[in-house]
Amino acid sequence: MIRRKTKPWLVRAAAWAAALVFAAAIPAIGESSGIAWIVESVTPTPEPLLTDMAGFDDLQGEAASDQPASDNQWLFPFPRSVLYQNTLRLVNTSNLLDASYVPNDLIRISVRKTSSSAILMQREASEALDALFAEALADGVTLYAHSGYRSYQTQKSMYDNRLSRNKGVDDGYVAKPGASDHQTGLGVDIISKEWIGKPLNGAFANTKEAAWLKAHCADYGFILRYPEGKEAITQIAFEPWHMRYIGTDAARYIMNEDLTLEEFDALWREHVAAIGGAVSGEPMHVYQTDVKGPDGDHELSLFAQGD
Ligand SMILES: [Zn+2]
């Protein structure tokens, strides 16, 4: 049984079951529509209330788990297509990039920077950064990009330098070569004017720029990649300046749930693996439930189902 015991997931369990009822009634959500249609259909449409749906009473609480085929279900608030996007790639000491890995769509970012040196990022991340910086400025917050894409070799030099300055001790501030988020071309360090030229540390979190970033980054597809209190999971010290682009769907989920990319990655892979075992590779389908979650967004459910 693939079901989270926490309440939000129970809410989604009811939503999923309601989706089955709804999907059966609306041919447009059938198997020919595909994931792309679902992704584009998140705009609200007139929808029946969950409580108006037939069978709702039977689906409340634990009763939902008695529904047929429920062993194959997996409830997740966005489509599978999002999970396999390159932008969600997890890079850390256990998931190393090759020395030769270079993203193929690196461009020079055009936002305000801490120096005149060019900073490169993947195009999609760079465009999101434009929007992030513009919105910050509109809120009276001036951000400075400090570092973006780094090659494997650059990271290796930085790591070696850090070690030699630190008497050979890895203090967790510079990732090992191949383990850096910066090599993805999706990671960016963002600071304030006051911190230009200063060694970065956790005290940056006390600035209004860091507070603004934490509050708004997800709306532009970025997450705080190395949060406070999660150092044992990320293996990297708290870095309130290091933002990672992953796309808005996953970013909002991760920031809302206070997750790291490591935790999120493990979570969805665990569910996919469990479903794969249950239905031996049957394709999974994504349905918009037409039920709004606690955050007011439409819930999307993904579940395994033979055609
Ligand atoms: Zn960084």
Boltz pocket constraint, residues with backbone or C-beta under 6 A from the ligand:
constraints:
  - pocket:
      binder: B
      contacts: [[A, 147], [A, 182], [A, 187], [A, 188], [A, 189], [A, 241], [A, 242], [A, 243]]
      max_distance: 6.0
